[in-house]
Amino acid sequence: MGRVKGFGLKRMAKKLSGMYPGVFGADFSANKRSLRSMGLKMESKIEFNKLAGEITVITKKVARQKQENEPTQAPVAAAPVVA
């Protein structure tokens, strides 16, 4: 089982991923770089990494939900061949 993240951290991650939807992706390292380039300062490196990880989880969850909600095309039945 994973570690429990605080509610404030999750709230901040949701807020940031909602405010900047195109900035964050499914890559943890890229999300860390994006947070650093925004000039975000955290109390500790551990909290910073937890925030980047939670943003990654949220981004993956949103992508998975979009994929599940896409309508799938029904296979087209071929016309019967009359011999």
Secondary structure, DSSP 8 states (H G I E B T S, - for coil): ------HHHHHHHHHHHHH-TTT--S-HHHHHHHHHHTT---S-HHHHHHHHHHHHHHHHHHHHHHHHHS-------------
